[in-house]
Amino acid sequence: NAALQEVKIPGSVSEFDADAFGNASGLQRIFINITTPPTITIFPATPANLYVPYGFVSNYKSAAFWKNCVNIQDGSYDVPEACTKTVSGTLLNDVRSGFTITSTAATTINGTTYDGTMKLSSQQAPTEAATLKIPASVSHDSKTYAVTEIDGKVIYETMSYPLTVALGENIKSIGNMAFNNQPYITGLTLNKNLQKIGSYAFYNCGIENRLELPYGIKYVQTSSFVGNKIPAIKIPSSVTNLGYDALKGNKQLTEIVLNNAQSAASESWVLTGIPISCTLYVPTGTVQQYKNNSKWGTLNVKAGAYDFTYQDKISTIYHVTVTDPTPLVVDGVSYAGKAKYVYHPYIVSSGVTGFTVDRYEDFNNQKYLITEFGDSLFYGASKLNVTVRNNPLIERIGAYSFYGSGLTSMEIPSTCTEIGKYAFVNARNLNELVLLSNSVPTFSDAFYGANNTGFKCYVNWAHYASYKSKINNWTAFGADSDLPIDRLNAYFSSNNSAEAICIAHPVDWDASGVEAYTVNQVNVSKTIAYTQKQSATPAGTGLLVKGYKKGDVYKLVRPTDTSTIGNNLLVGVTSSILTNVKNVTGGYIFDLPTLTFIRPTTDMYVGAGSAYLKLNNLLQYPTSLTVSGFEVESLTGDVNGDGVVNVSDVTALVNRILGDTTYSDAVCDINADGVINVSDVTALVNIILG
């Protein structure tokens, strides 16, 4: 066919006749998307321009007859599509984007299922200023293919008009030399699923906009952005392969966010052309390492690197770094990983007065569980207060996190296992900290001091002595009139209706809202232990407590003075060393369900914050003692005293009737008829059934 000027041969072609081009004397362009040059014996007398798959130019240049083409270059494709629009939004139908099928296997990406995948393998130059919006998918022969790649050297024509390249949401990889030496490419819009930018991908382009590389990208390879006009770029911590000269020659750079501590160790970086006035933001704690680097140290190094921000905003106080990308499920909710809030100078310079801590932050429609306040997070933000919502599962509070901030109070959740040096020091408005942990978090140095005048740090009553042993060594800060240990108080909280406890500091129980009792005498013959209510007690007093709401936190108030409490047979335990009451002569354990003291016959241990009863100088010790004057209001039907009414209480009640247990009449007489029998079982079952 002498009139034929252009022919496209897709990669799906499996048979190729040797004389396929016979008599095609007018042929000017051949697009052949086959990697192995087919065997031919007849070729047009007038050699055509030949476009082949990227990376296979040399194969065709050495193949018989094919090597006679005028110009052999990359740029073949399977499916043409118009994807380029003018500045006003008009589709340029004559500017072709060519796509190659890379897989025909069904695949699901971001919740959408496709019949296969494609890559952009060929792109014509625009005929005016335009935007190339690479689509998320392309339809062909009644099938839909996700566009996941950009091939190497996709633009095969000389460009004369500005072009912005906008990645479709499914693009994961940009090939080597994809757009290299195209100075008319002035804009680049990235997606959030990008994982790789190949070597020389945008070499000597003219990109003029800020680039926020998405968290999740791993490869930004050699010379990928050399010689552009990029004003600012963010490189997240997910990047594991960063080309040493990736940013060389970007003379307009004013800001680099490099969220990578390891890059400070190498001296191989090539930063030629980057102004020394460019600010380099690095992870908190690595500033000096970068300043000591002979290459990075020539820039204006500051703390403030991050992976992503709230709603992708540039001007925001919410900067987040992923600490663990391992997916997890918490309370039935799926998270893409764990993350922390991190410091950025804008937190202070913005003058914002409120920061809301949430359980998670979103990026790319994925939730990242916030588990950490980063080092120096709110350092010096004296006007900024912090609000906590949705029960965040904080595991670590970094060094200097709230130093000098405007924080007024905070409940530190039980998930927290570490508090860094000076975390809350010099927070002048801070009134109280409440550490809700059931164990003692790790802390190697003072984490509070120089706070508000009436500041108190409340810790779990059972661990007060452990905190005290560490905080005793802290010295006073600045104008503090008292020592840090004087600011340490215990709080009480329990899911039981009564407890045998010991507080290692004096307590005003009336002011604290909890009823406290000592055991002042025992009638051995009647096997009764008598209690006496106390308004205030000295440090280390063994006590029985009740009259509080289960699960609530009661901040214990110190008395102005402590009167004597008289005789007390309860022994408070303040040592961290467990006491085996079985081995204590005359020792008894308090049993809540029966409201009795029981003489243990097997090993039974109590630890710091607990109490036990000790009788002295008896020839024979009774096996149990009923507690008098210490009636506990219980939930009707809660026979075993675990705070809920269920089938386990039926079992406990039946055992009481059979004489196998000694639960008190008060909790077992469900129908209040004065007799404990099967009718109480029936009444209890009716309560459970509603």
C-alpha positions as CSV (number, residue, x, y, z in Angstrom):
1,N,0.0,0.0,0.0
2,A,1.9,3.0,-1.3
3,A,-0.4,5.4,0.5
4,L,0.3,4.0,4.0
5,Q,2.3,6.5,6.1
6,E,2.1,5.1,9.6
7,V,1.6,1.6,11.1
8,K,1.3,0.4,14.7
9,I,2.1,-3.2,15.6
10,P,1.1,-4.0,19.2
11,G,2.9,-6.5,21.4
12,S,0.0,-9.0,21.1
13,V,1.1,-9.8,17.5
14,S,2.5,-13.4,17.5
15,E,3.0,-14.0,13.7
16,F,4.8,-11.6,11.3
17,D,5.1,-12.3,7.6
18,A,8.4,-11.7,6.1
19,D,6.9,-9.5,3.4
20,A,4.5,-7.6,5.6
21,F,5.8,-4.2,4.4
22,G,6.0,-5.1,0.7
23,N,5.2,-2.1,-1.6
24,A,4.6,0.3,1.4
25,S,6.7,2.9,-0.3
26,G,5.1,5.8,1.5
27,L,5.6,4.5,5.0
28,Q,7.1,7.2,7.3
29,R,6.6,5.8,10.9
30,I,6.5,2.3,12.2
31,F,5.6,1.7,15.9
32,I,6.4,-1.9,16.7
33,N,5.8,-3.0,20.3
34,I,7.7,-6.4,20.0
35,T,11.0,-6.8,21.9
36,T,12.5,-9.4,19.5
37,P,12.8,-8.0,16.0
38,P,10.7,-10.1,13.6
39,T,12.4,-11.6,10.6
40,I,11.6,-9.8,7.3
41,T,12.9,-10.1,3.8
42,I,11.3,-7.1,2.1
43,F,11.5,-3.5,3.4
44,P,10.3,-0.3,1.8
45,A,12.7,1.4,-0.5
46,T,12.3,4.7,1.5
47,P,13.5,4.0,5.1
48,A,10.9,4.9,7.8
49,N,11.3,6.2,11.4
50,L,11.1,3.2,13.7
51,Y,9.8,3.3,17.3
52,V,10.5,0.2,19.4
53,P,10.1,-0.8,23.1
54,Y,12.2,1.1,25.6
55,G,15.6,-0.6,26.0
56,F,15.5,-2.5,22.7
57,V,16.9,0.0,20.3
58,S,20.2,-1.8,20.0
59,N,18.4,-5.0,19.1
60,Y,16.7,-3.4,16.1
61,K,19.8,-1.5,15.0
62,S,21.6,-4.8,14.6
63,A,18.7,-6.7,13.0
64,A,18.6,-7.3,9.2
65,F,16.5,-4.8,7.2
66,W,15.3,-3.1,10.4
67,K,18.7,-1.5,10.8
68,N,18.1,0.4,7.6
69,C,15.5,2.6,9.2
70,V,16.3,6.3,9.3
71,N,15.8,6.8,13.0
72,I,15.4,4.0,15.5
73,Q,14.3,5.1,19.0
74,D,12.1,4.3,21.9
75,G,8.4,5.0,21.8
76,S,6.2,2.1,20.7
77,Y,2.9,1.3,22.3
78,D,-0.2,-1.0,22.2
79,V,-3.1,1.4,22.9
80,P,-3.4,5.1,21.9
81,E,-5.3,7.5,24.2
82,A,-5.8,11.3,24.3
83,C,-4.7,12.4,27.8
84,T,-3.3,15.9,27.3
85,K,-5.4,19.0,27.9
86,T,-4.8,22.7,27.3
87,V,-4.5,25.3,30.0
88,S,-8.2,26.0,29.6
89,G,-9.0,22.3,29.9
90,T,-9.6,21.4,26.2
91,L,-8.6,17.9,25.3
92,L,-5.9,17.8,22.6
93,N,-7.2,14.8,20.6
94,D,-4.2,15.0,18.2
95,V,-1.7,14.6,21.0
96,R,-1.4,10.9,21.6
97,S,-0.4,9.0,24.7
98,G,0.6,5.4,24.0
99,F,0.1,2.6,26.5
100,T,1.5,-0.9,26.6
101,I,-0.2,-3.8,28.3
102,T,2.1,-5.2,30.9
103,S,-0.2,-7.9,32.4
104,T,-3.5,-9.5,31.6
105,A,-3.9,-10.9,35.1
106,A,-6.7,-9.4,37.2
107,T,-5.4,-7.1,40.0
108,T,-6.9,-5.1,42.8
109,I,-5.4,-1.6,43.5
110,N,-6.8,0.7,46.3
111,G,-10.0,-1.4,46.4
112,T,-10.7,-1.3,42.6
113,T,-10.3,-4.5,40.5
114,Y,-8.8,-4.3,37.0
115,D,-8.5,-6.8,34.2
116,G,-4.7,-6.2,34.0
117,T,-2.1,-3.4,34.0
118,M,-0.5,-1.0,31.5
119,K,2.3,1.4,31.4
120,L,2.7,4.8,29.6
121,S,5.3,4.0,26.9
122,S,4.9,6.8,24.4
123,Q,3.9,10.4,24.5
124,Q,3.7,13.0,21.8
125,A,4.8,16.6,22.4
126,P,1.9,19.0,23.0
127,T,1.0,21.6,20.4
128,E,0.5,24.3,23.0
129,A,1.0,24.7,26.8
130,A,-0.8,21.8,28.4
131,T,-1.1,19.2,31.2
132,L,-0.5,15.5,30.7
133,K,-2.9,13.9,33.1
134,I,-2.0,10.2,33.1
135,P,-5.2,8.3,33.8
136,A,-5.7,5.8,36.6
137,S,-6.8,3.3,34.0
138,V,-7.3,2.8,30.3
139,S,-10.1,0.7,28.6
140,H,-9.3,-1.5,25.6
141,D,-11.3,-4.3,23.9
142,S,-13.9,-4.1,26.7
143,K,-11.3,-4.5,29.4
144,T,-10.0,-2.0,31.9
145,Y,-6.3,-1.8,32.7
146,A,-4.7,0.0,35.7
147,V,-1.9,2.3,34.5
148,T,0.8,1.5,37.1
149,E,4.1,2.5,35.3
150,I,5.7,5.2,33.1
151,D,8.3,3.6,30.8
152,G,11.7,5.0,30.0
153,K,12.1,7.8,27.4
154,V,8.4,8.2,26.8
155,I,8.6,11.5,24.9
156,Y,10.1,10.9,21.6
157,E,9.6,14.4,20.0
158,T,11.1,17.8,20.6
159,M,8.9,19.8,22.9
160,S,8.2,23.5,22.2
161,Y,5.5,24.2,24.8
162,P,5.3,24.0,28.6
163,L,3.9,20.7,29.9
164,T,2.8,19.7,33.4
165,V,2.9,16.0,34.1
166,A,0.2,14.8,36.6
167,L,0.5,11.2,37.7
168,G,-2.6,9.0,37.8
169,E,-3.4,7.6,41.2
170,N,-2.2,4.1,40.3
171,I,1.3,5.0,39.1
172,K,3.9,3.2,41.2
173,S,7.0,3.5,39.1
174,I,8.6,6.1,36.8
175,G,11.2,4.5,34.5
176,N,14.8,5.5,33.9
177,M,15.2,8.6,31.6
178,A,11.3,8.8,31.4
179,F,11.3,12.6,30.7
180,N,15.0,13.4,30.7
181,N,16.2,16.4,28.8
182,Q,12.8,18.0,28.4
183,P,13.2,21.5,29.7
184,Y,9.6,22.4,28.7
185,I,8.3,20.1,31.5
186,T,7.7,22.8,34.0
187,G,5.3,21.1,36.4
188,L,5.0,17.8,38.1
189,T,2.1,16.6,40.2
190,L,2.8,13.4,42.2
191,N,0.4,10.8,43.5
192,K,0.4,9.1,46.9
193,N,1.1,5.6,45.6
194,L,4.4,6.3,43.9
195,Q,7.2,3.9,44.9
196,K,10.0,4.6,42.5
197,I,11.5,7.4,40.5
198,G,14.2,6.0,38.1
199,S,17.6,7.3,37.2
200,Y,17.6,10.5,35.1
201,A,13.8,10.4,35.1
202,F,13.5,14.2,35.1
203,Y,17.1,15.0,34.3
204,N,17.4,18.6,33.0
205,C,13.7,19.2,33.0
206,G,12.3,22.6,34.1
207,I,10.1,21.6,37.1
208,E,9.2,24.8,39.0
209,N,6.9,23.6,41.7
210,R,7.3,22.2,45.2
211,L,7.6,18.4,45.3
212,E,6.2,16.5,48.3
213,L,7.4,12.9,47.7
214,P,4.7,10.6,49.2
215,Y,5.4,8.4,52.2
216,G,5.9,4.9,50.8
217,I,8.2,5.9,48.0
218,K,11.4,3.8,48.3
219,Y,13.6,4.8,45.3
220,V,14.7,8.2,44.2
221,Q,17.6,7.2,42.0
222,T,20.7,8.7,40.4
223,S,20.3,12.1,38.7
224,S,16.6,11.8,38.9
225,F,16.0,15.6,39.4
226,V,19.3,17.1,38.3
227,G,19.2,20.6,36.7
228,N,15.5,21.5,37.5
229,K,14.1,24.6,39.1
230,I,12.5,23.0,42.1
231,P,12.0,25.5,44.9
232,A,11.4,22.9,47.7
233,I,11.3,19.1,48.1
234,K,10.3,16.7,50.8
235,I,12.0,13.3,51.0
236,P,10.2,11.0,53.5
237,S,11.7,8.3,55.7
238,S,10.4,5.5,53.5
239,V,13.1,6.3,50.9
240,T,15.8,3.7,51.2
241,N,17.7,4.5,48.0
242,L,18.4,8.2,47.3
243,G,20.8,9.0,44.5
244,Y,23.8,11.0,45.7
245,D,23.3,13.6,42.9
246,A,19.5,13.4,42.7
247,L,19.1,17.1,43.5
248,K,22.3,18.5,41.9
249,G,22.0,21.7,40.0
250,N,18.6,22.9,41.4
251,K,19.7,26.5,41.8
252,Q,16.3,27.7,43.1
253,L,16.1,25.3,46.0
254,T,15.2,27.1,49.2
255,E,14.1,24.1,51.3
256,I,14.9,20.4,51.5
257,V,13.0,18.2,54.0
258,L,15.2,15.0,54.4
259,N,13.6,12.7,56.9
260,N,16.5,10.3,57.1
261,A,19.1,10.1,59.9
262,Q,21.4,7.8,57.9
263,S,22.1,10.3,55.1
264,A,24.3,12.3,57.5
265,A,26.9,9.5,57.6
266,S,28.0,9.6,53.9
267,E,30.3,12.1,52.3
268,S,29.5,11.1,48.7
269,W,26.6,13.6,48.2
270,V,26.8,15.9,45.2
271,L,25.0,19.1,46.0
272,T,26.6,21.3,43.3
273,G,24.5,24.3,42.4
274,I,22.2,24.1,45.5
275,P,22.4,27.6,47.2
276,I,24.1,27.5,50.7
277,S,21.1,29.5,51.9
278,C,18.8,26.5,51.3
279,T,17.3,25.3,54.5
280,L,17.8,21.6,55.2
281,Y,15.2,20.1,57.6
282,V,16.4,16.9,59.2
283,P,15.0,14.7,62.0
284,T,15.2,16.1,65.5
285,G,18.4,14.9,67.2
286,T,20.4,14.7,64.0
287,V,21.2,18.4,63.3
288,Q,24.8,18.2,64.6
289,Q,25.5,15.1,62.5
290,Y,24.3,16.9,59.3
291,K,26.2,20.0,60.2
292,N,29.4,17.9,60.6
293,N,28.9,16.5,57.1
294,S,31.2,18.2,54.6
295,K,28.4,18.3,52.0
296,W,25.1,18.7,53.9
297,G,26.8,21.0,56.4
298,T,27.2,23.7,53.8
299,L,23.4,24.2,53.9
300,N,21.3,25.9,56.6
301,V,20.6,22.8,58.7
302,K,17.6,22.8,61.1
303,A,15.4,20.3,62.9
304,G,11.9,19.7,61.4
305,A,11.8,16.7,59.0
306,Y,8.5,14.7,58.6
307,D,6.8,12.2,56.4
308,F,3.4,13.8,56.0
309,T,1.1,16.5,57.4
310,Y,-2.5,16.9,58.4
311,Q,-4.5,17.1,55.2
312,D,-1.2,17.5,53.2
313,K,-1.0,21.1,54.3
314,I,2.3,22.9,54.1
315,S,1.5,25.5,56.7
316,T,0.3,23.4,59.6
317,I,1.3,22.5,63.1
318,Y,0.6,18.8,62.6
319,H,3.7,17.0,61.2
320,V,3.9,13.2,61.3
321,T,6.6,10.6,60.9
322,V,5.9,6.9,60.5
323,T,7.7,4.9,63.2
324,D,6.6,1.4,62.2
325,P,4.9,0.6,58.8
326,T,3.7,-2.8,60.0
327,P,-0.1,-3.0,59.7
328,L,-2.0,-3.7,63.0
329,V,-5.5,-3.9,64.4
330,V,-6.5,-2.2,67.6
331,D,-9.9,-2.3,69.1
332,G,-11.2,-3.7,65.8
333,V,-9.8,-0.9,63.7
334,S,-7.1,-1.5,61.1
335,Y,-4.1,0.8,60.9
336,A,-1.4,1.0,58.3
337,G,1.3,1.4,61.0
338,K,2.4,3.5,63.9
339,A,3.5,7.1,63.8
340,K,4.5,10.0,65.9
341,Y,4.0,13.8,66.0
342,V,7.3,15.5,65.3
343,Y,8.8,19.0,65.8
344,H,8.7,21.6,63.1
345,P,9.6,25.3,63.6
346,Y,6.2,26.3,62.3
347,I,4.6,25.0,65.6
348,V,6.2,27.9,67.4
349,S,6.3,30.6,64.7
350,S,2.6,30.1,63.7
351,G,1.5,31.4,67.1
352,V,-1.3,28.8,67.1
353,T,-2.7,28.2,70.6
354,G,-4.3,24.8,70.3
355,F,-3.1,21.4,69.3
356,T,-5.5,18.4,69.3
357,V,-4.0,15.0,69.8
358,D,-6.0,12.3,68.0
359,R,-5.7,8.5,68.1
360,Y,-4.6,8.5,64.5
361,E,-3.7,10.6,61.5
362,D,-4.7,9.9,57.8
363,F,-2.4,9.6,54.8
364,N,-3.5,8.3,51.5
365,N,-6.8,7.0,53.0
366,Q,-4.9,5.0,55.5
367,K,-4.9,5.4,59.3
368,Y,-1.6,5.6,61.2
369,L,-1.9,5.0,64.9
370,I,-0.3,7.9,66.9
371,T,1.9,6.3,69.6
372,E,4.5,8.9,70.3
373,F,5.2,12.6,71.0
374,G,8.5,13.2,69.3
375,D,11.6,14.8,70.9
376,S,11.2,18.6,71.3
377,L,7.8,18.4,69.7
378,F,6.4,21.6,71.4
379,Y,9.7,23.0,72.6
380,G,9.2,26.7,73.4
381,A,5.6,26.8,72.2
382,S,4.6,28.8,75.3
383,K,1.2,29.8,74.0
384,L,0.2,26.4,72.8
385,N,-2.0,24.1,74.9
386,V,-2.7,20.5,74.0
387,T,-6.1,18.7,73.9
388,V,-6.3,15.0,73.9
389,R,-9.3,13.1,72.4
390,N,-10.3,9.5,71.3
391,N,-8.0,7.9,73.9
392,P,-4.7,7.9,72.0
393,L,-2.4,5.0,72.7
394,I,0.8,6.9,73.4
395,E,3.8,4.6,74.0
396,R,6.6,7.2,74.3
397,I,6.9,10.8,75.2
398,G,10.2,12.1,73.8
399,A,12.8,14.2,75.5
400,Y,11.8,17.9,75.8
401,S,8.5,17.1,74.1
402,F,6.5,19.7,76.1
403,Y,9.5,21.8,77.4
404,G,8.4,25.4,77.8
405,S,5.0,24.7,76.2
406,G,1.6,26.1,77.2
407,L,0.3,22.7,78.3
408,T,-2.0,23.0,81.3
409,S,-2.6,19.3,82.2
410,M,-2.3,15.8,80.8
411,E,-3.4,12.3,81.5
412,I,-0.6,10.0,80.3
413,P,-2.2,6.7,79.2
414,S,-1.4,3.3,80.6
415,T,0.2,2.4,77.2
416,C,3.1,4.8,77.8
417,T,6.4,3.0,78.6
418,E,8.9,5.8,78.3
419,I,9.2,9.4,79.3
420,G,12.2,11.4,77.9
421,K,14.4,13.8,79.7
422,Y,12.8,17.2,80.6
423,A,9.7,16.2,78.7
424,F,7.5,18.6,80.8
425,V,10.1,20.9,82.4
426,N,9.5,24.6,82.2
427,A,5.9,24.2,81.1
428,R,4.9,27.2,83.3
429,N,1.1,26.7,82.9
430,L,1.2,23.0,83.8
431,N,-1.0,22.2,86.8
432,E,-0.9,18.4,86.8
433,L,0.2,15.2,85.2
434,V,-1.6,12.0,85.8
435,L,0.4,8.9,84.9
436,L,-2.3,6.2,84.4
437,S,0.2,3.4,83.8
438,N,-0.1,0.2,86.0
439,S,3.7,0.0,85.8
440,V,6.5,2.5,86.0
441,P,7.5,4.0,82.6
442,T,11.2,4.2,81.9
443,F,12.7,7.6,82.6
444,S,16.4,8.3,83.2
445,D,16.2,11.9,84.2
446,A,13.8,14.6,85.5
447,F,10.7,14.9,83.3
448,Y,8.9,17.7,85.3
449,G,10.0,20.8,87.2
450,A,9.6,24.6,86.9
451,N,5.9,24.2,86.4
452,N,2.9,26.1,87.8
453,T,3.0,26.9,91.5
454,G,0.5,24.2,92.6
455,F,1.7,21.5,90.1
456,K,1.2,17.9,91.1
457,C,2.3,14.7,89.4
458,Y,-0.1,11.9,90.2
459,V,1.0,8.2,89.9
460,N,-0.6,4.9,90.6
461,W,-0.7,4.4,94.3
462,A,0.9,0.9,94.1
463,H,4.0,2.3,92.4
464,Y,4.4,5.5,94.3
465,A,7.3,4.2,96.3
466,S,9.1,3.2,93.0
467,Y,8.6,6.7,91.6
468,K,9.7,8.2,94.8
469,S,13.0,6.3,94.9
470,K,13.9,7.8,91.5
471,I,12.5,11.3,91.9
472,N,14.2,11.7,95.3
473,N,17.5,12.3,93.4
474,W,16.1,15.2,91.3
475,T,17.0,18.7,92.2
476,A,14.8,21.8,92.2
477,F,14.5,23.7,88.9
478,G,15.0,27.5,88.7
479,A,12.6,29.4,91.0
480,D,10.9,26.2,92.4
481,S,10.5,26.7,96.1
482,D,10.2,22.9,96.8
483,L,11.8,19.8,95.5
484,P,10.3,17.6,92.7
485,I,9.6,14.9,95.2
486,D,7.2,17.3,97.0
487,R,5.2,17.5,93.8
488,L,4.7,13.8,93.6
489,N,1.3,12.4,94.8
490,A,-0.5,9.1,94.4
491,Y,-3.9,8.5,92.9
492,F,-6.2,5.6,93.7
493,S,-8.3,3.7,91.2
494,S,-9.8,0.2,91.4
495,N,-12.4,-1.9,89.6
496,N,-13.2,-3.7,92.8
497,S,-15.7,-2.5,95.4
498,A,-13.0,-2.6,98.2
499,E,-9.3,-3.0,98.5
500,A,-6.6,-3.6,101.1
501,I,-4.0,-0.9,100.3
502,C,-1.1,1.2,101.5
503,I,-0.2,4.7,100.4
504,A,3.4,5.7,100.8
505,H,2.6,9.3,101.7
506,P,0.1,10.9,104.1
507,V,-3.5,11.2,102.8
508,D,-6.5,13.3,103.7
509,W,-9.2,10.7,102.9
510,D,-12.1,13.0,103.5
511,A,-10.7,15.5,101.0
512,S,-9.9,12.7,98.5
513,G,-13.4,11.3,98.4
514,V,-12.5,7.8,99.5
515,E,-13.5,6.0,102.8
516,A,-10.5,4.5,104.6
517,Y,-10.5,2.1,107.6
518,T,-7.9,0.6,109.9
519,V,-8.3,-2.7,111.8
520,N,-7.9,-1.7,115.5
521,Q,-8.8,-5.0,117.2
522,V,-9.7,-8.7,116.7
523,N,-12.0,-10.9,118.8
524,V,-10.4,-14.3,118.2
525,S,-13.1,-16.3,119.9
526,K,-15.8,-14.7,117.7
527,T,-13.4,-14.6,114.7
528,I,-14.2,-10.9,114.0
529,A,-11.9,-8.1,113.0
530,Y,-13.1,-4.7,113.9
531,T,-12.5,-1.6,111.8
532,Q,-12.2,2.1,112.5
533,K,-12.8,4.8,109.9
534,Q,-9.9,7.3,109.5
535,S,-10.1,10.9,108.2
536,A,-6.4,11.1,107.5
537,T,-3.5,8.7,107.8
538,P,0.3,8.8,107.8
539,A,2.5,7.4,105.1
540,G,2.7,3.6,104.9
541,T,-0.5,3.0,106.8
542,G,-2.2,-0.3,106.0
543,L,-5.9,0.3,105.2
544,L,-9.2,-1.1,103.9
545,V,-10.8,1.4,101.4
546,K,-14.3,1.6,99.9
547,G,-16.9,4.2,99.0
548,Y,-15.5,5.1,95.6
549,K,-16.8,4.6,92.0
550,K,-15.2,1.7,90.2
551,G,-12.7,2.7,87.6
552,D,-12.6,6.4,88.5
553,V,-9.3,8.1,89.3
554,Y,-9.1,9.7,92.8
555,K,-6.3,12.2,93.2
556,L,-5.2,11.7,96.8
557,V,-4.8,14.9,98.8
558,R,-2.1,15.3,101.4
559,P,-3.4,16.5,104.9
560,T,-2.1,19.7,106.5
561,D,-1.4,17.6,109.6
562,T,-1.9,14.0,110.5
563,S,-3.4,13.0,113.8
564,T,-2.6,9.6,115.4
565,I,-4.7,6.7,114.1
566,G,-4.4,4.5,117.2
567,N,-3.8,0.7,117.1
568,N,-3.7,-0.8,113.6
569,L,-3.3,-4.5,112.8
570,L,-3.0,-3.9,109.1
571,V,0.6,-3.9,107.7
572,G,1.2,-1.6,104.7
573,V,3.7,-2.8,102.1
574,T,5.8,-0.1,100.5
575,S,8.7,-2.2,99.3
576,S,8.9,-3.5,95.8
577,I,9.9,-6.9,97.2
578,L,6.8,-9.2,97.3
579,T,5.7,-10.5,100.7
580,N,4.5,-14.1,101.0
581,V,1.8,-13.8,103.6
582,K,1.7,-17.6,104.1
583,N,5.2,-17.3,105.6
584,V,4.2,-14.4,107.9
585,T,3.3,-15.6,111.4
586,G,-0.3,-14.5,112.0
587,G,-0.6,-13.1,108.5
588,Y,-4.0,-12.8,106.8
589,I,-5.1,-11.8,103.2
590,F,-8.2,-9.7,102.7
591,D,-10.8,-11.6,100.6
592,L,-13.2,-9.1,99.0
593,P,-16.0,-11.5,97.9
594,T,-16.5,-12.8,101.5
595,L,-15.4,-9.6,103.3
596,T,-13.1,-11.7,105.5
597,F,-9.4,-12.1,106.3
598,I,-8.2,-15.5,105.3
599,R,-5.1,-17.3,106.7
600,P,-3.3,-18.6,103.6
601,T,-2.5,-22.3,103.3
602,T,-0.6,-21.8,100.0
603,D,1.8,-19.2,98.8
604,M,0.0,-15.8,98.5
605,Y,2.1,-12.7,97.7
606,V,1.3,-9.0,98.1
607,G,3.4,-6.2,96.7
608,A,3.9,-2.5,97.0
609,G,0.7,-0.6,97.7
610,S,-1.0,-3.5,99.3
611,A,-1.8,-4.4,102.9
612,Y,-2.3,-7.6,105.0
613,L,-3.5,-8.3,108.5
614,K,-1.0,-9.5,111.1
615,L,-1.9,-10.9,114.5
616,N,0.7,-11.4,117.2
617,N,1.3,-13.8,120.1
618,L,-1.6,-16.2,119.6
619,L,-1.3,-19.9,120.5
620,Q,-3.7,-20.8,117.7
621,Y,-4.7,-18.6,114.8
622,P,-8.2,-18.8,113.4
623,T,-8.5,-19.8,109.7
624,S,-10.5,-16.7,108.9
625,L,-11.9,-13.5,110.4
626,T,-15.1,-11.7,109.5
627,V,-14.6,-7.9,109.0
628,S,-17.0,-5.9,111.1
629,G,-18.0,-2.3,110.4
630,F,-16.9,-2.4,106.8
631,E,-20.1,-3.2,104.8
632,V,-19.6,-2.7,101.0
633,E,-22.4,-1.6,98.7
634,S,-22.3,-4.1,95.9
635,L,-24.1,-4.6,92.6
636,T,-27.1,-6.8,93.3
637,G,-26.2,-10.3,92.0
638,D,-22.5,-9.7,91.9
639,V,-21.7,-12.6,94.3
640,N,-18.1,-13.0,93.4
641,G,-17.4,-9.2,93.5
642,D,-15.9,-8.9,90.0
643,G,-18.1,-5.9,89.1
644,V,-20.4,-7.7,86.6
645,V,-23.4,-10.0,87.0
646,N,-23.2,-13.1,84.9
647,V,-23.3,-16.9,85.0
648,S,-20.1,-17.0,87.1
649,D,-22.1,-15.4,89.9
650,V,-24.7,-18.2,89.7
651,T,-21.9,-20.8,90.1
652,A,-20.5,-18.8,93.1
653,L,-24.0,-18.7,94.7
654,V,-24.6,-22.4,94.2
655,N,-21.3,-23.1,95.8
656,R,-22.2,-20.9,98.8
657,I,-25.5,-22.9,99.2
658,L,-23.6,-26.1,99.1
659,G,-21.1,-24.9,101.7
660,D,-18.1,-24.9,99.4
661,T,-17.5,-21.1,99.7
662,T,-18.0,-18.4,102.3
663,Y,-19.4,-15.5,100.4
664,S,-21.2,-13.1,102.7
665,D,-24.9,-13.2,103.3
666,A,-25.2,-9.6,102.1
667,V,-24.2,-10.5,98.6
668,C,-25.9,-13.9,98.5
669,D,-29.4,-13.0,99.7
670,I,-30.5,-11.9,96.3
671,N,-34.2,-11.7,97.1
672,A,-33.6,-10.2,100.6
673,D,-35.7,-12.8,102.5
674,G,-33.0,-13.4,105.1
675,V,-32.4,-17.0,103.9
676,I,-29.8,-18.2,101.4
677,N,-31.4,-20.9,99.3
678,V,-32.4,-22.0,95.8
679,S,-34.9,-19.1,95.5
680,D,-31.9,-16.8,95.5
681,V,-30.5,-18.7,92.5
682,T,-33.8,-18.2,90.7
683,A,-33.8,-14.5,91.5
684,L,-30.2,-14.2,90.2
685,V,-31.0,-16.0,87.0
686,N,-33.9,-13.6,86.4
687,I,-31.6,-10.6,86.9
688,I,-29.2,-12.0,84.3
689,L,-32.0,-12.7,81.8
690,G,-33.3,-9.2,82.3
